[in-house]
Structures are given as C-alpha cells and as structure tokens.
C-alpha cells in the first residue's frame, strides 16, 4: 500500500482553474500539509499535471525538469500550403531563444530551450492540429506566435499536455475520478509511490545497512557504504533492498563519495 504522504498523483487538469488551485484542492481534499504541482499549465490549458503529496514535494525538482509533449490547435491568419508550413516549422526544431510572456511568473529574460519535435497532425483550412515535444520551460503559445510572424500570422487556439516526464495521459485521472476514488476509499489504486517514481528519473544504487542510523541523519556516503561499484552518475537514489534511503550527489573528498540532498527518515 502506498504512503499517502510520500506519493504522487497524475491529474488530468481541466480548462479553467490554475495549476495552483488544482494542487490546493487536492491538498485540502486529502487533509495534507503540503502538495505541489510539477510544471505550470495556463488556466485554459488541459492535460497531464503531476502533483506531489506531502514529503514528496521535496523531490519535485527531480521530476519537473524533463521533456513535455503537447497537442494543440494553431489558427493561421492566412491560408498557406502545407509544404510551406512544414518548411517554416522545421526552423523551430532544435535550440530556440524565447522571451517569457509578460504575464509569466518567471523573470523576463531571454533563454534557450530545445524543441525536439514539431509536426502537423491534421490541417482543416486555417486550423492546424499539431504535436510538439519540448524541453521543460518552453512556451508553446510563443512558438505559435513566432511562427506566425514568418507566415502572415498565427496564434494558439487550444493546448493539451499529453506527457510530462515519466507521466502521460494514459494514467491521468480527472478531478471527478479523484473525488470518486476518495469516496470509495480506492485512491491507493492511483497513487504513485515516490520511491518507485524516483527510480525512473535517477539511477538506483544499492548501499549497505551497516551504518543506517547515521545515514538517516545526513551522514555522507563513504566508499565502504556501497554494495557494488560506485556510480558514475552525479546524482543517484540510494536503496537498501527495496527500501528507499535518499537522494545523493557526488562529492568526492577522501573516503567521502556523496552527500545527501534528501533523506527519507521514515525508513522502518
């Protein structure tokens, strides 16, 4: 059974409420001290909105900064050939520079983001159904606007996030389903245990339990603490068997190999 205070939920956000409002609604519904969403969606945008519960909020950064996939509708201001549109869209694949919108909560400074894919799914007169996979923090509305400047104008009509890191819409639940599962006492069926989710974003490393008491108070990992070879990755999730100990970052200093960034002190 998943620990409610150390789990995640994959919510299918509806159009209307803000991402914060969704997160806060879940917090109040579950009587938790804290929840946080991973990757803001504009109020009108729908789709995958992962929410961390309780202590999992401290792990948010490990899940957030991953690629996102969107499906949207772009309205062209002038009808152009599909061939020309595809040619112009290709110019937006790769590294692009964006200035966050005025209404954005982040600092308005140019930043580079990578567009992995940007393709047409369907065209009906001036409406273009498209799909794009982008680096976290990319503004899709801005891509549509900037593309429009090359082809006589365009703007985004609708947008849905279908994938955010390890989460996709196939496992997302609506707020109606969320409330129904609470009423039926079946929420556990959709909770994603944090210790399982962390394995999908960081390498899993087995350590010894000889000095567990001190490890759980923040003691660095020494060479002798590793069951197998020392990992090459800068950050990793440490486990003893199937029990999650914490997240560590490499810090080589004599016998010290890594220091804790997060320790799961509820280890039994």
C-alpha positions as CSV (number, residue, x, y, z in Angstrom):
1,X,0.0,0.0,0.0
2,X,1.3,3.4,-1.0
3,X,2.1,6.0,1.7
4,X,-0.2,9.0,1.0
5,X,2.4,11.4,2.4
6,X,5.1,10.1,0.1
7,X,3.3,9.6,-3.2
8,X,2.4,11.4,-6.4
9,X,-0.9,11.8,-8.4
10,X,-1.2,12.2,-12.1
11,X,-4.0,14.6,-12.6
12,X,-5.8,15.4,-15.9
13,X,-6.2,19.2,-15.5
14,X,-9.4,20.6,-16.9
15,X,-9.7,24.0,-18.6
16,X,-10.4,26.8,-16.1
17,X,-8.6,26.5,-12.8
18,X,-5.0,27.4,-12.3
19,X,-2.4,24.7,-11.6
20,X,-2.1,26.0,-8.0
21,X,-5.8,25.8,-7.5
22,X,-5.7,22.1,-8.6
23,X,-2.8,21.4,-6.2
24,X,-4.5,23.2,-3.3
25,X,-7.8,21.4,-4.0
26,X,-6.0,18.1,-3.7
27,X,-4.2,19.2,-0.5
28,X,-7.5,20.1,1.2
29,X,-9.3,17.0,-0.1
30,X,-6.6,14.7,1.4
31,X,-6.0,16.9,4.5
32,X,-2.3,17.1,3.8
33,X,0.1,19.8,5.0
34,X,1.6,20.4,1.6
35,X,1.2,19.5,-2.1
36,X,2.8,20.9,-5.2
37,X,2.3,20.7,-8.9
38,X,5.1,19.9,-11.3
39,X,5.0,22.3,-14.3
40,X,2.5,25.1,-14.5
41,X,-0.2,24.9,-17.1
42,X,-2.1,28.1,-18.1
43,X,-5.7,28.1,-16.9
44,X,-7.2,27.3,-20.3
45,X,-4.6,24.5,-21.0
46,X,-5.6,20.9,-20.1
47,X,-3.8,17.7,-19.6
48,X,-1.1,16.0,-17.5
49,X,-0.4,17.8,-14.2
50,X,1.6,15.6,-11.8
51,X,1.1,16.6,-8.2
52,X,3.4,15.7,-5.3
53,X,2.0,14.8,-2.0
54,X,3.4,15.6,1.5
55,X,7.1,14.9,1.8
56,X,7.4,14.1,-1.9
57,X,7.3,17.9,-2.6
58,X,11.0,17.9,-1.6
59,X,11.7,15.6,-4.6
60,X,9.8,17.8,-7.1
61,X,13.0,19.1,-8.8
62,X,14.0,15.6,-9.8
63,X,10.7,15.1,-11.7
64,X,10.0,18.5,-13.1
65,X,12.8,19.4,-15.5
66,X,12.0,16.7,-18.1
67,X,10.7,16.9,-21.6
68,X,7.0,17.7,-22.2
69,X,4.7,16.7,-25.1
70,X,1.8,18.8,-26.2
71,X,-1.0,18.6,-28.7
72,X,-2.6,21.8,-29.8
73,X,-4.6,23.7,-32.4
74,X,-3.0,26.7,-34.1
75,X,-5.1,29.2,-36.1
76,X,-3.4,30.6,-39.2
77,X,-4.3,34.1,-40.2
78,X,-3.8,33.3,-43.8
79,X,-4.1,30.0,-45.7
80,X,-0.8,28.7,-46.9
81,X,0.3,25.4,-48.4
82,X,1.1,22.5,-46.1
83,X,4.5,22.2,-47.8
84,X,5.5,25.8,-46.9
85,X,4.1,25.4,-43.3
86,X,6.2,22.3,-42.8
87,X,9.3,24.1,-44.0
88,X,8.8,27.0,-41.6
89,X,8.0,24.7,-38.7
90,X,11.3,22.9,-39.3
91,X,13.1,26.1,-38.4
92,X,11.7,25.9,-34.9
93,X,13.1,22.4,-34.2
94,X,16.3,22.5,-32.2
95,X,17.6,25.2,-30.0
96,X,15.5,28.4,-29.9
97,X,15.6,31.6,-27.9
98,X,12.4,32.7,-26.1
99,X,11.4,35.7,-24.1
100,X,8.8,34.6,-21.5
101,X,5.4,36.3,-21.9
102,X,4.6,39.5,-19.9
103,X,2.1,37.6,-17.7
104,X,4.6,34.8,-16.9
105,X,5.6,34.3,-13.3
106,X,9.3,33.9,-14.3
107,X,11.9,36.6,-14.8
108,X,11.6,38.2,-18.3
109,X,15.0,37.4,-19.7
110,X,15.8,35.6,-23.0
111,X,16.5,31.9,-22.5
112,X,17.4,29.0,-24.8
113,X,15.1,26.0,-25.0
114,X,15.1,22.9,-27.2
115,X,12.2,21.8,-29.4
116,X,12.6,18.1,-30.1
117,X,9.7,17.6,-32.5
118,X,7.1,19.9,-34.1
119,X,4.8,18.2,-36.5
120,X,1.4,18.6,-38.2
121,X,-1.2,16.0,-37.4
122,X,-4.1,17.5,-39.4
123,X,-5.0,20.7,-41.3
124,X,-8.5,22.0,-41.8
125,X,-8.5,25.3,-43.7
126,X,-6.8,27.7,-41.2
127,X,-6.7,25.4,-38.2
128,X,-3.7,23.2,-37.7
129,X,-3.6,20.3,-35.3
130,X,0.0,19.9,-34.2
131,X,2.1,17.9,-31.8
132,X,5.4,19.0,-30.2
133,X,7.9,17.6,-27.7
134,X,9.9,20.2,-26.0
135,X,12.4,20.9,-23.2
136,X,10.8,21.9,-19.9
137,X,10.1,25.6,-19.7
138,X,9.3,26.1,-23.4
139,X,6.3,28.3,-24.2
140,X,4.2,26.8,-26.9
141,X,2.0,29.8,-27.3
142,X,5.1,31.8,-28.1
143,X,6.2,29.3,-30.7
144,X,2.9,29.6,-32.5
145,X,3.2,33.4,-32.4
146,X,6.7,33.5,-33.6
147,X,5.9,31.0,-36.4
148,X,3.0,33.3,-37.3
149,X,5.4,36.2,-37.9
150,X,7.0,34.1,-40.7
151,X,3.8,33.1,-42.4
152,X,1.4,36.0,-42.1
153,X,0.2,35.5,-38.6
154,X,-0.9,32.6,-36.3
155,X,-2.0,32.1,-32.7
156,X,-2.7,29.2,-30.5
157,X,-6.4,28.2,-30.0
158,X,-6.2,25.2,-27.8
159,X,-3.4,23.2,-26.0
160,X,-3.2,19.9,-24.1
161,X,-0.2,18.4,-22.4
162,X,-0.1,14.7,-23.1
163,X,3.2,13.9,-21.4
164,X,5.3,15.4,-18.6
165,X,8.5,13.5,-17.8
166,X,7.6,10.0,-16.6
167,X,3.8,10.8,-16.6
168,X,1.4,10.7,-19.6
169,X,-2.3,11.0,-20.2
170,X,-2.9,7.2,-20.3
171,X,-2.7,7.1,-16.4
172,X,-4.0,10.6,-15.6
173,X,-7.3,10.9,-13.6
174,X,-9.8,13.7,-13.7
175,X,-10.8,15.6,-10.6
176,X,-14.2,13.9,-10.8
177,X,-12.5,10.5,-10.7
178,X,-10.2,11.7,-7.9
179,X,-13.2,12.6,-5.7
180,X,-15.0,9.3,-6.5
181,X,-11.9,7.3,-5.6
182,X,-11.7,9.1,-2.2
183,X,-15.4,8.4,-1.6
184,X,-14.9,4.7,-2.5
185,X,-11.7,4.5,-0.4
186,X,-9.8,3.4,-3.6
187,X,-7.4,6.3,-4.0
188,X,-4.5,3.9,-3.3
189,X,-5.1,2.3,-6.7
190,X,-3.8,5.5,-8.5
191,X,-1.2,6.7,-6.1
192,X,2.4,6.5,-7.5
193,X,4.8,5.7,-4.6
194,X,7.6,8.2,-4.6
195,X,10.3,5.5,-4.1
196,X,9.1,3.8,-7.3
197,X,8.9,7.0,-9.3
198,X,12.4,8.2,-8.3
199,X,13.9,5.0,-9.9
200,X,12.6,6.3,-13.2
201,X,14.5,9.6,-13.1
202,X,17.6,8.6,-11.2
203,X,19.8,5.5,-11.2
204,X,19.1,3.1,-8.4
205,X,22.2,2.3,-6.3
206,X,22.3,-0.4,-3.5
207,X,24.1,0.5,-0.3
208,X,24.9,-1.4,2.9
209,X,22.8,-1.1,6.1
210,X,25.8,-1.2,8.5
211,X,25.5,2.5,9.4
212,X,21.9,3.1,8.6
213,X,21.1,5.1,11.8
214,X,23.7,7.8,10.9
215,X,22.9,7.8,7.2
216,X,19.3,8.7,8.1
217,X,20.6,11.8,9.9
218,X,22.5,13.0,6.9
219,X,25.9,11.2,7.1
220,X,27.8,11.3,3.8
221,X,28.2,8.0,1.8
222,X,31.7,6.6,2.1
223,X,33.3,4.1,-0.3
224,X,32.6,1.3,2.2
225,X,28.9,2.0,2.1
226,X,28.4,0.8,-1.5
227,X,27.4,-2.8,-2.1
228,X,28.7,-2.7,-5.7
229,X,30.8,-0.3,-7.7
230,X,30.5,3.5,-7.1
231,X,28.1,5.0,-9.6
232,X,29.3,7.2,-12.5
233,X,26.3,9.5,-12.4
234,X,26.4,12.8,-10.5
235,X,23.1,12.1,-8.7
236,X,21.5,8.8,-7.7
237,X,18.8,7.2,-5.5
238,X,20.2,5.0,-2.7
239,X,18.3,1.9,-1.6
240,X,18.8,-0.9,0.9
241,X,17.0,-3.7,-0.8
242,X,13.6,-2.3,-1.9
243,X,13.7,0.4,0.8
244,X,14.4,4.0,-0.3
245,X,17.1,5.8,1.8
246,X,17.6,9.1,-0.1
247,X,19.0,11.0,-3.0
248,X,22.7,11.7,-3.1
249,X,25.1,13.9,-5.1
250,X,28.7,13.0,-5.8
251,X,31.2,14.8,-3.6
252,X,34.5,13.1,-3.7
253,X,36.7,14.1,-0.8
254,X,39.0,11.3,0.5
255,X,36.7,8.4,1.5
256,X,33.6,10.5,1.1
257,X,31.8,9.7,-2.2
258,X,28.5,11.6,-2.0
259,X,26.4,13.9,0.3
260,X,22.7,13.6,0.9
261,X,20.3,16.0,-0.9
262,X,17.3,14.3,0.5
263,X,17.0,11.6,3.2
264,X,13.8,9.5,3.8
265,X,13.8,9.5,7.6
266,X,10.6,7.3,7.7
267,X,12.8,4.3,6.8
268,X,11.4,1.5,9.1
